[in-house]
Amino acid sequence: MGHMPRKGHWYEGLEYGSNNTQLNPFFYGVTLELKPVQYTYQSDAISANTQLTKAYFDHYHKYSVEWEPPNDDGTDGYIKWYLDDKFLYGIRGDNLNLTNTEIPSEPMYLLINTAIASSWGFPKPCPDGCTCECYECGNPECVCGLPDGFCDNFPASFEIEYVRVYQAKNESNHHLGCSTESRPTAKFILGHTSDYVNKEEGQTIPLLTIRRGGGHCNANIECGYPTKGSCFEHRFCVCEDGFTGPRCLSHVGFDDDRPPVESLEIDMVFLSPALSGMFIIIALAFVTFVGIAVYRNRKLEIMFHQIPSSNGVIRHDGDLVMRRNGELVRVVRPGISYQKQLNPNPMTENKLSSVTYRVIDSRLLDE
């Protein structure tokens, strides 16, 4: 913690490209104590620091990383960092032999953000007279644990001119996709579904369907107007073609290299003949039950089929809205109405009132 590791007690052979890059002595070999205690773990975060000058905050600079995955047996591979095409820091696969680990080979995604944590650059130990239980600029009770001059940096922002990703062609170690053959992420999630759902909200599947439009709004600008969407009657967002999300702020994307459909497999080799026969009987019974349920539901669908819809028509709180000649209009579907005589007061039997009911589609009525 602030001191260089003793020789032989840390990874050897790490590459440093210049005198401005050194091992990060504040963030290696840290035991992260969490509750419950079984979540406590040893964090071997291999990282390095590069000193930046004021010029790096006034002009654009190019930051890049090269990631070469390891071989199938976990050997070789590397990660190298560059700043303005100059090498800064590198980790090779053989540098990790100390702990018998390897360069990452799992599918990953890019995350570019501003991260601020009290574990980096904050006074240690906590200054006298300060509890360091909270950190908040402008709050006298929470500002004492912040570094001197820290709050002068806010509000702060950074600009990204472009992000580019390149991948080598015809390289056996370079796999494309979120769930590859050697790292079947989808199969792992399928086998651990309960770990990837929000049980408190009653979620039963890991990934929910993306909601297209319908987000509450008061003005067109909240829905990305004029190119992405518009606010219909100051109530909810309606998306233009090519945009999605509750407020139409995201481009419609697709996976041009979708992973194969994966399923869990049960190895019957280790089951005895009796258990195998029982398993087959149970499976057949389950299939039969599902078949009967599907057949009954199909008959119900014939009797009570869904209201037909067409492209460009959406439903919101019982309303149907479609785009006609470039404008959003409310669709009033043919319905029926009838009156039911009610007696609001048994003491006045001769004074009857009526209540009118409006049904979206007569086919939903039970004949």
C-alpha positions in Angstrom: 0.0 0.0 0.0 2.2 2.8 -1.3 5.4 0.7 -1.3 6.9 -1.4 -4.1 6.4 -5.1 -3.7 9.3 -7.3 -2.5 11.2 -9.1 -5.2 9.8 -12.5 -5.8 6.4 -11.6 -4.3 4.9 -10.0 -7.4 4.7 -10.7 -11.1 8.1 -10.5 -12.8 8.9 -9.4 -16.3 6.2 -6.8 -16.8 7.2 -4.3 -19.6 7.4 -0.6 -19.1 7.9 1.6 -22.1 9.1 4.9 -20.6 10.3 6.5 -17.4 6.8 8.1 -17.1 5.2 4.7 -16.6 5.6 2.7 -13.3 3.9 0.0 -11.3 0.9 1.3 -9.5 2.0 0.8 -5.8 -1.4 1.8 -4.4 -3.5 -0.9 -6.1 -2.0 -4.4 -6.0 -2.3 -7.4 -3.8 -5.2 -5.8 -1.9 -7.6 -8.0 0.2 -11.1 -6.6 -0.3 -13.1 -7.4 2.8 -16.8 -7.7 2.0 -19.9 -8.8 3.8 -20.9 -11.6 4.0 -17.4 -12.8 4.6 -17.5 -15.5 1.9 -17.4 -12.6 -0.7 -14.0 -11.4 0.6 -11.3 -12.0 -1.9 -7.7 -11.2 -2.8 -7.4 -8.6 -5.7 -4.3 -9.1 -7.8 -4.9 -6.0 -9.9 -1.9 -5.6 -12.2 -1.8 -2.0 -13.2 0.6 0.9 -14.0 0.5 4.7 -13.8 1.6 7.1 -16.5 2.2 10.8 -15.5 0.2 13.2 -17.6 0.9 16.9 -18.1 -1.5 19.8 -18.5 -1.4 19.3 -22.3 -3.3 16.1 -22.1 -6.3 18.0 -20.7 -6.2 20.7 -23.4 -6.0 18.7 -26.6 -7.1 15.3 -28.1 -4.8 12.4 -27.5 -5.0 8.8 -28.8 -5.3 6.0 -26.2 -5.1 2.4 -27.4 -4.8 -1.1 -26.2 -3.8 -4.3 -28.0 -5.2 -7.6 -26.8 -3.9 -10.9 -28.1 -5.9 -13.8 -26.6 -4.0 -16.9 -25.4 -3.8 -20.2 -27.1 -6.4 -22.9 -26.3 -4.0 -24.3 -23.6 -3.8 -20.8 -21.9 -0.2 -20.0 -23.0 1.1 -16.9 -24.6 -1.1 -13.9 -25.5 -0.5 -10.4 -24.2 -2.1 -7.0 -23.4 -0.3 -3.8 -24.3 -1.2 -0.1 -23.8 -0.2 2.8 -26.0 -0.5 6.6 -25.7 -0.2 8.5 -29.0 1.2 5.3 -30.6 4.0 5.1 -28.0 4.2 1.9 -26.0 3.5 2.4 -22.2 2.9 -0.9 -20.6 2.6 -4.6 -21.4 1.7 -7.9 -19.8 2.6 -11.2 -21.5 1.1 -14.6 -20.8 4.3 -16.0 -19.2 4.3 -13.1 -16.7 1.3 -14.7 -15.0 2.9 -18.1 -14.3 3.3 -17.0 -10.6 -0.4 -17.6 -10.0 -1.0 -20.1 -12.8 -3.4 -17.8 -14.6 -3.6 -16.5 -18.2 -4.4 -13.5 -20.4 -8.2 -13.2 -20.6 -10.0 -15.1 -23.4 -13.6 -14.4 -22.5 -15.8 -12.2 -24.7 -15.7 -8.6 -23.5 -17.2 -5.2 -24.3 -15.9 -1.6 -24.2 -16.7 0.7 -21.3 -15.6 4.3 -21.4 -16.5 6.3 -18.4 -15.3 8.7 -15.6 -14.7 6.6 -12.5 -14.1 8.2 -9.1 -13.5 6.1 -6.0 -12.4 6.9 -2.5 -9.8 4.1 -2.8 -7.8 6.2 -5.2 -6.1 9.6 -4.4 -8.0 10.2 -1.2 -6.3 10.9 2.2 -5.2 7.8 4.0 -5.7 7.5 6.9 -8.7 9.6 7.4 -7.9 13.1 8.6 -8.4 13.8 12.3 -11.8 14.9 13.3 -13.4 13.4 10.1 -15.3 10.2 10.0 -14.9 9.7 6.2 -18.4 8.1 6.2 -19.5 10.3 3.3 -18.0 12.3 0.5 -19.9 15.2 -0.9 -18.8 18.6 -2.2 -20.6 21.5 -0.6 -21.6 19.5 2.5 -19.5 20.5 5.5 -20.1 17.2 7.1 -18.9 15.2 4.1 -16.2 17.4 2.6 -13.5 16.7 5.2 -12.5 13.4 3.7 -11.9 14.7 0.2 -8.4 15.6 -1.1 -7.5 19.3 -1.1 -8.8 21.1 -4.1 -10.9 18.1 -5.2 -14.2 20.0 -5.4 -12.6 22.7 -7.6 -12.6 20.1 -10.4 -16.4 19.9 -10.6 -18.4 20.0 -12.7 -16.1 18.1 -15.1 -16.4 16.4 -18.4 -14.3 14.8 -21.2 -14.9 14.6 -24.9 -14.4 11.5 -27.1 -13.8 12.2 -30.8 -14.0 8.6 -32.0 -13.8 4.9 -30.9 -12.5 2.3 -33.3 -12.2 -1.4 -32.9 -10.1 -3.7 -35.2 -9.9 -7.4 -35.2 -7.4 -9.6 -37.1 -8.8 -11.8 -39.9 -8.2 -15.5 -40.1 -6.6 -15.7 -36.7 -7.5 -18.8 -34.8 -7.3 -17.0 -31.4 -9.6 -14.2 -32.4 -13.2 -15.1 -32.0 -16.1 -12.8 -32.7 -19.3 -12.7 -30.7 -20.7 -12.6 -27.2 -20.9 -16.4 -26.8 -18.2 -18.3 -28.6 -17.6 -22.1 -28.9 -14.7 -22.1 -26.4 -16.5 -19.6 -24.1 -20.2 -20.5 -24.3 -21.5 -17.6 -22.3 -25.1 -18.2 -23.3 -24.9 -21.8 -22.1 -23.5 -20.7 -18.7 -26.3 -18.1 -18.2 -28.9 -20.8 -19.3 -27.5 -23.1 -16.6 -27.5 -20.3 -13.9 -30.7 -18.4 -14.8 -31.6 -17.6 -11.2 -28.3 -15.6 -10.9 -29.2 -13.3 -13.7 -32.8 -12.2 -12.9 -34.3 -9.6 -10.6 -36.3 -11.8 -8.3 -37.7 -8.8 -6.4 -39.5 -7.6 -9.6 -40.7 -11.0 -10.5 -38.3 -11.3 -13.5 -38.0 -14.9 -14.8 -35.7 -14.4 -17.8 -32.2 -12.9 -17.8 -32.6 -10.5 -20.8 -35.9 -8.5 -21.1 -37.2 -7.5 -24.5 -36.2 -4.0 -25.5 -39.1 -1.6 -25.1 -39.6 0.5 -28.2 -41.4 3.8 -27.4 -44.0 4.3 -24.8 -41.8 6.2 -22.3 -43.5 9.1 -20.5 -42.7 12.5 -22.0 -43.9 16.1 -21.9 -42.1 17.5 -24.9 -40.7 16.2 -28.2 -37.1 16.8 -27.3 -37.4 14.1 -24.6 -38.0 11.6 -27.3 -35.0 12.6 -29.6 -37.1 14.9 -31.9 -36.8 15.5 -34.8 -34.8 12.5 -36.0 -35.4 9.8 -33.4 -38.9 10.2 -32.2 -41.7 12.5 -31.0 -43.9 13.0 -28.0 -47.5 12.0 -28.8 -50.0 14.4 -27.2 -47.4 15.2 -24.4 -47.9 11.7 -23.0 -45.6 9.1 -24.5 -42.8 8.6 -27.0 -43.3 7.2 -30.5 -40.1 6.2 -32.3 -39.0 6.8 -35.9 -37.6 4.0 -38.0 -34.2 3.0 -36.9 -34.5 4.0 -33.3 -35.6 2.1 -30.2 -35.8 2.3 -26.4 -38.5 3.8 -24.2 -37.6 7.3 -25.3 -36.3 6.3 -28.8 -32.7 7.5 -28.0 -30.9 4.3 -29.1 -30.2 3.0 -32.6 -31.8 -0.2 -33.5 -28.9 -2.7 -33.5 -28.4 -6.3 -34.5 -25.8 -9.1 -34.2 -24.4 -9.9 -37.6 -22.7 -13.0 -36.2 -25.3 -14.5 -33.8 -24.1 -17.4 -31.6 -25.7 -20.8 -32.2 -28.7 -21.7 -30.1 -27.3 -23.6 -27.2 -29.0 -26.0 -24.8 -28.1 -27.9 -21.7 -27.2 -31.5 -22.3 -27.5 -34.4 -19.8 -25.0 -37.1 -20.0 -26.9 -40.4 -19.6 -23.7 -42.5 -19.4 -23.4 -42.1 -15.6 -27.1 -43.2 -15.0 -28.0 -46.7 -14.2 -30.5 -48.5 -16.6 -33.2 -48.2 -14.0 -32.7 -44.5 -13.5 -32.4 -44.0 -17.3 -35.7 -45.7 -17.9 -37.4 -43.6 -15.1 -35.9 -40.5 -16.6 -37.3 -41.4 -20.1 -40.8 -42.1 -18.6 -40.8 -38.7 -16.8 -39.6 -37.0 -20.0 -42.4 -38.6 -22.1 -45.0 -37.7 -19.5 -43.8 -34.1 -19.5 -43.9 -33.9 -23.3 -47.4 -35.3 -23.3 -48.6 -32.7 -20.7 -47.0 -29.9 -22.6 -48.6 -31.1 -25.8 -52.1 -31.2 -24.3 -51.6 -27.7 -22.8 -50.5 -26.4 -26.2 -53.4 -28.0 -27.9 -55.9 -26.5 -25.5 -54.3 -23.0 -25.8 -54.4 -23.3 -29.5 -58.2 -24.0 -29.4 -58.6 -20.9 -27.2 -56.6 -18.8 -29.6 -59.0 -19.8 -32.4 -62.0 -18.7 -30.2 -60.4 -15.6 -28.8 -57.6 -14.6 -31.2 -55.7 -11.4 -30.7 -56.7 -8.1 -32.1 -54.9 -7.7 -35.5 -52.2 -5.1 -35.8 -50.2 -3.7 -38.7 -46.8 -2.0 -39.1 -46.6 1.4 -37.4 -49.5 0.7 -34.9 -48.7 0.7 -31.2 -50.7 0.3 -28.1 -50.4 2.6 -25.1 -52.7 2.4 -22.1 -55.5 0.9 -24.3 -55.0 3.5 -27.1 -54.0 2.5 -30.6 -51.8 5.0 -32.4 -50.4 4.8 -35.9 -48.5 7.1 -38.3 -50.6 8.3 -41.2 -49.1 10.6 -43.9 -46.3 11.4 -41.5 -48.6 12.3 -38.6 -49.5 10.4 -35.5 -53.2 9.8 -35.2 -55.3 7.9 -32.7 -57.1 4.8 -34.1 -60.7 4.3 -32.9 -61.6 0.7 -33.6 -65.2 -0.3 -34.3 -66.8 -1.4 -31.0 -70.1 -2.1 -29.5 -71.8 -0.5 -26.5 -74.7 -1.6 -24.5 -76.6 -0.4 -21.4 -77.0 -2.2 -18.2 -79.8 -1.1 -15.9 -78.6 -0.5 -12.3 -80.5 0.3 -9.2 -78.2 2.6 -7.2 -80.7 2.9 -4.3 -83.1 0.2 -3.3 -85.3 2.8 -1.7 -86.0 4.4 -5.1 -86.8 1.5 -7.4 -88.5 3.6 -10.0 -85.4 5.8 -10.5 -83.0 3.8 -12.7 -79.7 4.9 -14.0 -77.6 3.4 -16.9 -73.9 2.7 -17.3 -72.4 2.5 -20.8 -69.6 0.1 -21.5 -67.3 0.4 -24.6 -65.6 -2.7 -25.9 -62.5 -2.5 -28.1 -63.5 -5.5 -30.3 -66.7 -7.4 -30.3 -64.8 -10.7 -30.9 -63.5 -10.5 -27.3 -67.1 -10.9 -26.0 -68.1 -14.3 -24.6 -71.1 -15.3 -26.8 
